[in-house]
């Protein structure tokens, strides 16, 4: 935990529902479990979404929002997180 961080990117309904390579509920359970562990260990968490403020996408899935309550969300307008100045700054 002293040399780790959790970066959570785009766990929004449209993105989650587009997954076909694995069971969607398992995907949700996995990210929620990882987020709970990160919170428990006090890891730095960078949580990013895409186009929520513009209204093009919905907020993160409720299960994740519940676990990450109080963690700021960095909303991007670009698909590539690394092109967003605020996201990169948060990671650094």
C-alpha positions as CSV (number, residue, x, y, z in Angstrom):
1,X,0.0,0.0,0.0
2,X,2.9,2.4,0.5
3,X,3.9,2.2,-3.1
4,X,0.6,1.8,-5.0
5,X,-2.3,3.8,-6.3
6,X,-5.6,2.8,-7.9
7,X,-6.7,4.4,-11.1
8,X,-10.3,3.8,-12.1
9,X,-11.3,4.8,-15.6
10,X,-14.7,4.9,-17.3
11,X,-16.8,2.6,-15.3
12,X,-20.0,4.2,-16.6
13,X,-23.1,2.4,-17.7
14,X,-22.5,2.7,-21.5
15,X,-18.9,1.5,-21.2
16,X,-19.8,-1.4,-18.8
17,X,-22.7,-2.5,-21.0
18,X,-20.5,-2.6,-24.0
19,X,-18.3,-5.3,-22.5
20,X,-18.8,-8.7,-24.1
21,X,-15.5,-10.4,-23.3
22,X,-16.6,-11.4,-19.8
23,X,-19.7,-11.5,-17.6
24,X,-20.7,-7.9,-16.8
25,X,-21.7,-8.7,-13.2
26,X,-18.3,-10.2,-12.6
27,X,-16.7,-7.1,-14.0
28,X,-18.7,-4.9,-11.6
29,X,-18.0,-7.2,-8.7
30,X,-14.2,-7.1,-9.5
31,X,-13.9,-3.3,-9.7
32,X,-16.1,-2.8,-6.5
33,X,-13.9,-5.3,-4.7
34,X,-10.7,-3.7,-5.8
35,X,-12.0,-0.3,-4.9
36,X,-13.0,-1.5,-1.4
37,X,-9.5,-2.8,-0.9
38,X,-8.0,0.4,-2.0
39,X,-10.2,2.4,0.3
40,X,-9.4,0.1,3.2
41,X,-5.7,0.4,2.7
42,X,-5.9,4.2,2.2
43,X,-4.4,4.1,-1.3
44,X,-4.5,7.2,-3.4
45,X,-7.4,6.8,-5.9
46,X,-7.8,8.6,-9.2
47,X,-11.3,8.2,-10.5
48,X,-12.0,9.4,-14.1
49,X,-15.0,9.5,-16.2
50,X,-15.7,10.8,-19.8
51,X,-18.3,13.3,-20.9
52,X,-20.5,13.3,-17.8
53,X,-20.5,17.1,-17.4
54,X,-21.3,17.5,-21.1
55,X,-24.3,15.2,-20.7
56,X,-23.1,12.8,-23.3
57,X,-22.5,10.0,-20.7
58,X,-24.0,9.1,-17.4
59,X,-22.1,9.1,-14.0
60,X,-20.2,6.0,-12.9
61,X,-22.2,2.8,-12.0
62,X,-23.9,3.2,-8.6
63,X,-22.1,0.3,-7.0
64,X,-18.8,2.0,-7.6
65,X,-20.0,5.5,-6.7
66,X,-21.1,4.0,-3.3
67,X,-17.6,2.7,-2.6
68,X,-15.8,5.8,-3.8
69,X,-18.1,8.2,-2.1
70,X,-16.1,11.3,-1.3
71,X,-13.3,10.5,-3.8
72,X,-13.2,13.3,-6.5
73,X,-14.0,12.3,-10.1
74,X,-12.0,13.8,-12.9
75,X,-14.4,14.1,-15.9
76,X,-12.7,14.3,-19.3
77,X,-13.9,15.3,-22.8
78,X,-11.2,13.2,-24.5
79,X,-11.3,9.5,-24.8
80,X,-7.6,9.1,-24.0
81,X,-7.2,9.8,-20.2
82,X,-3.5,10.7,-20.7
83,X,-4.5,13.6,-23.0
84,X,-6.4,15.2,-20.1
85,X,-4.3,17.7,-18.1
86,X,-6.4,17.3,-14.8
87,X,-6.2,13.5,-15.0
88,X,-2.4,13.5,-15.5
89,X,-2.0,16.0,-12.7
90,X,-4.0,13.9,-10.4
91,X,-2.0,10.8,-11.2
92,X,1.3,12.6,-10.6
